[in-house]
Amino acid sequence: MRVTALDMISRDARRRLLLLAEAIGDVAQRVAAEQVSHVMRQGDAPSRAVTMLGRLAEARLPRRKAIEKLAGQWLEMVRDNPALLAPYEHEIATRQALLEAAGRPYHEVEHG
């Protein structure tokens, strides 16, 4: 049986990590949606928000897809530089607490 890093931490720690990851993902979606909305209010297509970050995007990219791409890019930037989360720490903590209070149902999947 292969032991992974995930096997080395407690169930509670895993659950908290999953809640934190979901909270950070929620913030990424919100930040991306705000950026796309800002670009659209200026009269540009949603794809412009993606190309502003130096990424390629088809001109007719739907708003939803632009938000997904931007959120993914934001998460990549955060992985490279976790300090980028600093302005969002309170929002992340609040979101994490809300998920916890809602009894977010995470089910562990057996690996192997």
N, C-alpha and C positions, 0 to 999 in steps of 0.2 A: 504494500500500500504506500503510495506516494504522499508525503506530508507537505502541505503548502503553508505559506506564511499565514493564510487565513485560518488554518487549523491551529495555529499557535496562540490565537487570542480567544478570549472568552466570548460566549454568546452575547452577553450584554455589550461588550466592546464592539462586536461585529454589528449589532443592531444600531448602536450609536454612530458608527462609521457610515452605515447605510443611510441613516437619517441625515447626517451631515452632508453626505454626497447629494442626497435629494434636495436639501435646502440650498446648497450651492448651485445645483442645476436650476432650481426655481429662480434664483437671483439672476443667473445667466440669461434665462428666458426673458425676464423682465427687462434687464438692461438692453438686450438685443431688440426687444419690441419697442422700447423707447427710442432707440437709435433709428430703427426703420421708420417709425412714425415721424420722427423729426425730419428725416430726409424726405419723406413723402409730403409733409407740410410745406416744404420748400419747393415742391413741384417736381421732384425727381422720382424716378422709378425705385422700387424697393431694392433692386440690384445695385443701385448706387451705394447703398450702405455697405454692401459686401466689397465692392471694388475700392471703396475708400480705405479699406484695410489691406489693399494690395492683392486681393484674391480675385480670381476670375469668376464671373457670374454671367449667365445668359441674360440678355436685355429684358426678356419677358418673365423673369423669375417672379413667382407669386410671393406675396408678402409673407406667408407662412414659411415658405422655403428659405427666404432671406433671413428670417428670424432664426430658423434652425441653424443655418450656416454661421450667422454671427454669434449665436450662443456657443456653438462648437469652437469657433475661433477664440472667443473670450476664455473658454475653459482651457484651451491650449496655452494661452498667454498666462493664465493663472498657474498652470502646472509649471511653467518655466520660471514664473516670478510670483510666488505666493503672497508677497507684500501687496499685490494688486487687490487682494481681498480686504485690506484694512478699512477702506471707506464703507464696506458692506458688512462688517462684523456684527453690528447690532441687528441688521435685517436678517442675516443668516441665523443668528442665535434665536431671534423671534420666530422665524419660520421653523427652525428645528424644534422649538418648544411646542409650537402649534401641531406639528406632525406627531410629536411624542404624546401630546394631550389627546389627539384624535385616535391614539392607539394604532398608529400605522402598522398594518399587518404585514410583517416581513416573515417569510417562510424560508427556512434554510433548505438548500438543495444539496443532497449528498453528492459528492464528487467521487469519481472513480469507478 
